[in-house]
């Protein structure tokens, strides 16, 4: 079938992206779903730094590639060997399929799925190869999803069903921002009553961590970001907000500190704000060549830990329903993460807004 999608033509075109237009919105040929795969009509797709990191070259991926990895849609066709899904089901799409059989999948979310990670790096689906073509040329999948499009074929292991009461934009943001930021809090930090949780970096993922931490009774949440407008938003959620230098001067210390900015400076700040016996959880992805300088003595003498958390150390089939129930109960107002709704044709401008730090979650509305 012919679909409309946003294809990244090449990596590293200069800013601003509204002028250099690294993404082309146009017609792409999409094959029918194969064994273990599902065709989904996309309803909404969030614009995330993991998309931007491919556009600007921080994450090298094969091109051309149809971007987008945080999305919600309706099942419209089911391939052979698929159980548990029916046409019409609303599904959340997640950017790391879990095969359920490898060592990574046996780690209860601590390690990524090994075949899923390999497929993501290659720009293929979990079952191998691409279902996308344009002018006779293969178009690669982005993180097994490729959601900046009217439709997508994805492996069933990339899908989690949600109820019709969950709006498409809320469901979409569940697939990455909430899993990554919220998962880092509940699966790694595990705050208890009386704890202070600090979140450094207040983009969509960081704000999801703030909201998730605030859902815990008896927990003080401190939000740290250099941009005053981000501090104001976190303050409206109920957090105490600081700039990085202000937090240091105020003597802020947390038992749980989540770094969600994807920069070495932010990670260094997060480590500095971690109190004795505390854990620094890093979910950001800076450039691969970036390095952090740290004192091992401080970790040892104060009994502190520095832990990496990919996709919030989540198992999506387990954790998305948990977050949905928190949303239903009014404890996790995910809609507050959504800063704007945009058309697919605005995708290049959306990358500029993201790079400028002007947005939490821009959501592309498709159907």
C-alpha positions, 0 to 999 in steps of 0.5 A: 500500500502507499502511505505518507511518511517523513523520510530522513534523507541524510544525517547531519544537515545544518540548522535550521532544519526548517530550511535544510529540510532533512526530512521529506514528507511524501509517498512511501510503499509499505508491504503487508505485515509478515509473520508475527507482524501487524499493520497499524494506522497511526493516530499520534506520534511524539517527537523525541530527542531520539529522533533528533539525535539521528537527524543531527548525527549524534546517533548514526543510522542507515538512511534513508530512514522513516523516523518516529518511534513513540506512537499510538494507533489502531490495528488494521491488519494482522499477519500470521502467527500473531495472538492477542491482538485484533483489528480495531485494538488501540496499541502503543508502539515502543522503540525496543522490541523484546523477543522474550527469549534472549539473555537481555529479555531474561533480565527483567528490563535491566538489559535491552533485548539483544536481537531487538537492539541489533535490529534497531541498529540495522534499521530493520524489523525484529524479523529482519529486513524492511517493509518500506520502499521508495522509488525502488529503494529500501527505506529503513525502519527507525527503532522498529516503528517508523511512526511519522507516517499514516501507517506502519508495519511493526513486529508484534513484540513492539506493541502493547494494547491499551483501552479506548479510554486512553486518548491517542496523544496520551497513549503515544507519549506512554511509549517512550517519554513515560517509559523512559523517565517514569521507568527510571523512577519506579524501576531503578530509583524506587523512592520511598516516603521521606525520600528526595527525588531530583530530576536533572533535565526537563525535556519530555523524559525529565518531566515524565520522571517529575510527574512519576516521582510526584505520584509517590506519597511523601516524596519531595521532588526537585527539578533542575534545568537551566531554562526558567520556563522549564523550571516554571512548568515543573513548579506548576506540576508541584516540584521545587525547581532550580537552575543547576548552579542554584541547586548546588548552592542550595545544597540540594541532595537526593537519594534518587537523582535522575539525569534526563538531559543527555549531556555530560554537564547534566550528568556531572550535575546529577552526580554532584546532587546525589546524597550519601547512600543515593543513586544517580540514574542516567537515561540520557544519551549524549554523543558516543564519544563523550566521557564523564570524569568522576571520583570513585572515592566519593562513590565508595566513601559515601556508598553511592551508585551510578546506574544506567537505565535504557528505556527506564529498565522497563518491560513495556507489556508490564509497565505500560498497563501500570502507567495507564492505571496511574493515569486513570487514577489521576496520579499521572497526568500525562497530558501535561507533558504535551506542549503542542499538536502539529501536522506531519508537514511541520516535522522539520520545524518540530526538530528545530523547536526540540533542538532549541529546548522549546518543547516538552512533547510535540505530538504529530496528529495523523488520524 
